[in-house]
Amino acid sequence: MTQQLAARLLAPADVCMVITGSGANEPTLRAAEAARAAGAPVVAITSYSAGPITDLATVLLVVGGADLPMGSDVISSRLSSLLLLHALQLGVMLRLPPDDPARGGAALREVLRNAVRPDAAHRPTRRRSRRPGS
């Protein structure tokens, strides 16, 4: 119910993102319907390319394995959705102006620069264990 109320308050300039493994979750469908009624586009992340959510989605992002029967492998579909969300978040953050520290763009770029190309001086060294009496 809270999802529906929040979706009803969206404007056409907003975006409603729904995540549903099956594409048929009733509360998620009602929230998507409320967002569409408010004029907001709906981005749906789902594990199946068929289902009721496909009719409501302005943009449909399908993740997960193509050969999985409906309702199986819940963990992998959630992991796929999480990875897609993470990629979308990084994509948005990287498009932020680099000179806007309040928005986090510069900080994220710095973290990613260090994560992608770590400096050899910062790599942890392996300690040898000392045996008693050695």
C-alpha positions as MATLAB code, in Angstrom:
seq = 'MTQQLAARLLAPADVCMVITGSGANEPTLRAAEAARAAGAPVVAITSYSAGPITDLATVLLVVGGADLPMGSDVISSRLSSLLLLHALQLGVMLRLPPDDPARGGAALREVLRNAVRPDAAHRPTRRRSRRPGS';
ca = [
       0.000    0.000    0.000;
       2.866    2.382    0.791;
       4.343    1.660   -2.645;
       1.072    2.625   -4.300;
       0.819    5.867   -2.336;
       4.376    6.836   -3.213;
       3.805    5.940   -6.866;
       0.638    8.068   -6.986;
       2.690   11.100   -5.918;
       5.112   10.787   -8.831;
       5.103   13.333  -11.631;
       5.778   12.785  -15.334;
       9.359   14.002  -14.772;
       9.917   11.239  -12.175;
      10.624    7.562  -12.776;
       9.156    4.593  -10.942;
      11.531    1.624  -10.781;
      10.004   -1.723   -9.877;
      11.883   -4.953   -9.281;
      10.041   -8.242   -9.538;
      11.466  -11.676  -10.121;
       8.292  -13.153  -11.588;
       6.794  -10.051  -13.166;
       3.499  -10.959  -11.507;
       3.829   -9.741   -7.898;
       0.513   -8.037   -7.054;
       1.814   -5.187   -4.833;
       4.476   -4.374   -7.428;
       1.916   -4.418  -10.252;
      -0.391   -2.090   -8.298;
       2.502    0.330   -7.676;
       3.396    0.284  -11.376;
      -0.255    0.946  -12.280;
      -0.367    3.867   -9.837;
       2.810    5.351  -11.308;
       1.450    5.052  -14.849;
      -1.829    6.664  -13.714;
       0.226    9.558  -12.302;
       1.979    9.917  -15.663;
       5.382    8.640  -14.531;
       7.352    6.211  -16.677;
       7.922    2.751  -15.188;
      11.274    0.959  -15.414;
      10.769   -2.709  -14.584;
      13.544   -5.140  -13.699;
      12.344   -8.730  -13.930;
      13.645  -12.229  -14.590;
      11.102  -13.066  -17.294;
      10.247  -11.328  -20.546;
       6.594  -12.378  -20.302;
       4.134  -11.512  -17.575;
       1.810   -8.733  -16.474;
       4.621   -6.274  -15.728;
       5.577   -6.166  -19.413;
       2.317   -4.369  -20.226;
       2.928   -1.713  -17.567;
       6.630   -1.082  -18.113;
       7.847    1.839  -20.169;
      11.302    0.229  -20.092;
      11.683   -3.489  -19.430;
      15.061   -4.806  -18.220;
      15.194   -8.599  -18.167;
      17.920  -10.258  -16.092;
      18.679  -13.826  -15.132;
      18.968  -17.115  -16.948;
      16.913  -17.697  -20.071;
      16.314  -21.404  -19.418;
      14.906  -21.184  -15.899;
      11.280  -22.241  -15.372;
       8.972  -19.713  -13.724;
       9.491  -19.576   -9.962;
      12.806  -21.367   -9.762;
      16.268  -20.161   -8.831;
      15.137  -17.171   -6.783;
      18.619  -16.442   -5.473;
      20.226  -16.114   -8.896;
      17.455  -13.833  -10.154;
      17.910  -11.570   -7.129;
      21.655  -11.538   -7.638;
      21.193  -10.632  -11.306;
      18.863   -7.789  -10.351;
      21.304   -6.550   -7.722;
      24.187   -6.552  -10.211;
      22.099   -4.630  -12.732;
      21.105   -2.073  -10.086;
      24.742   -1.660   -9.100;
      25.749   -1.110  -12.741;
      22.956    1.448  -13.199;
      24.018    3.266  -10.017;
      27.633    3.432  -11.175;
      26.557    4.621  -14.606;
      24.528    7.464  -13.124;
      27.245    8.443  -10.657;
      29.922    8.493  -13.350;
      27.819   10.911  -15.405;
      27.711   13.445  -12.568;
      29.932   16.499  -13.014;
      33.419   15.783  -11.630;
      33.563   19.177   -9.912;
      30.431   18.608   -7.824;
      31.656   16.966   -4.582;
      28.279   17.434   -2.918;
      26.766   15.031   -5.441;
      29.506   12.453   -4.930;
      30.806   12.252   -8.493;
      34.389   13.212   -7.631;
      34.531   10.895   -4.634;
      33.200    7.938   -6.625;
      35.656    8.553   -9.456;
      38.520    8.586   -6.960;
      37.396    5.325   -5.373;
      36.939    3.646   -8.746;
      40.300    4.880   -9.998;
      41.989    3.248   -7.010;
      39.911    0.076   -7.243;
      40.493   -0.446  -10.949;
      44.193    0.411  -10.972;
      45.510   -0.298   -7.493;
      48.923    1.040   -6.692;
      51.419   -1.748   -6.019;
      52.600    0.086   -2.895;
      49.162   -0.305   -1.335;
      48.873   -4.037   -1.871;
      48.882   -6.015    1.353;
      51.954   -8.097    1.950;
      51.729  -11.674    3.108;
      53.171  -12.329    6.490;
      55.008  -15.492    7.162;
      53.849  -17.235   10.239;
      56.514  -17.852   12.759;
      56.523  -21.211   14.363;
      57.522  -21.435   17.983;
      61.170  -22.303   18.246;
      62.095  -21.142   14.728;
];
